[in-house]
Amino acid sequence: MAGNSRTTFAKRQKERARQEKQAEKAQRRVQRKQQQEETGTPEKPKDLVVTYDEEGQPQGFGFHDF
């Protein structure tokens, strides 16, 4: 019977740790949301500019264009 109480205690500790972690994540989410509201709306990404080669064919976009 002594083994039963130990597993129950371990489960209780594990659940408490899970709840604390969940609460911390929720708090960080709220903080990020507040910071985002303080800084205003995020900047719109700049428009892509299509460049053409000598033959008039559009060139492809590179990785850093996005």
C-alpha positions as CSV (number, residue, x, y, z in Angstrom):
1,M,0.0,0.0,0.0
2,A,2.9,2.4,0.5
3,G,3.6,2.3,-3.2
4,N,0.2,3.6,-4.0
5,S,0.6,6.9,-2.1
6,R,4.0,7.5,-3.7
7,T,2.5,7.2,-7.2
8,T,-0.4,9.5,-6.3
9,F,2.0,12.1,-4.9
10,A,4.1,11.9,-8.0
11,K,1.1,12.3,-10.2
12,R,0.0,15.3,-8.1
13,Q,3.4,16.9,-8.5
14,K,3.5,16.3,-12.2
15,E,0.0,17.8,-12.7
16,R,1.0,20.8,-10.6
17,A,4.1,21.4,-12.7
18,R,2.0,21.1,-15.9
19,Q,-0.5,23.7,-14.6
20,E,2.3,26.1,-13.6
21,K,3.9,25.7,-17.0
22,Q,0.6,26.4,-18.7
23,A,0.0,29.5,-16.6
24,E,3.5,30.8,-17.4
25,K,2.8,30.3,-21.1
26,A,-0.5,32.1,-20.8
27,Q,1.2,35.0,-19.1
28,R,3.9,35.3,-21.8
29,R,1.1,35.3,-24.4
30,V,-0.6,38.2,-22.7
31,Q,2.7,40.1,-22.4
32,R,3.5,39.6,-26.1
33,K,0.0,40.8,-27.0
34,Q,0.4,43.9,-24.9
35,Q,3.8,44.6,-26.4
36,Q,2.4,44.2,-29.9
37,E,-0.5,46.7,-29.1
38,E,2.0,49.2,-27.7
39,T,4.2,49.1,-30.8
40,G,1.2,49.5,-33.0
41,T,0.3,47.5,-36.1
42,P,3.1,45.5,-37.5
43,E,4.7,46.8,-40.7
44,K,3.3,45.5,-43.9
45,P,5.9,43.5,-45.8
46,K,7.4,45.4,-48.7
47,D,6.0,44.6,-52.1
48,L,8.0,42.3,-54.3
49,V,9.7,44.0,-57.3
50,V,9.8,42.0,-60.5
51,T,13.0,42.5,-62.4
52,Y,13.5,41.6,-66.0
53,D,16.6,40.4,-67.9
54,E,17.9,41.7,-71.2
55,E,15.4,39.6,-73.2
56,G,12.4,40.9,-71.2
57,Q,11.9,37.7,-69.3
58,P,11.1,38.1,-65.6
59,Q,13.8,36.8,-63.3
60,G,12.9,34.5,-60.4
61,F,12.8,35.6,-56.8
62,G,15.5,34.7,-54.4
63,F,15.2,33.4,-50.9
64,H,15.8,36.9,-49.4
65,D,13.1,38.5,-51.5
66,F,10.4,37.2,-49.1
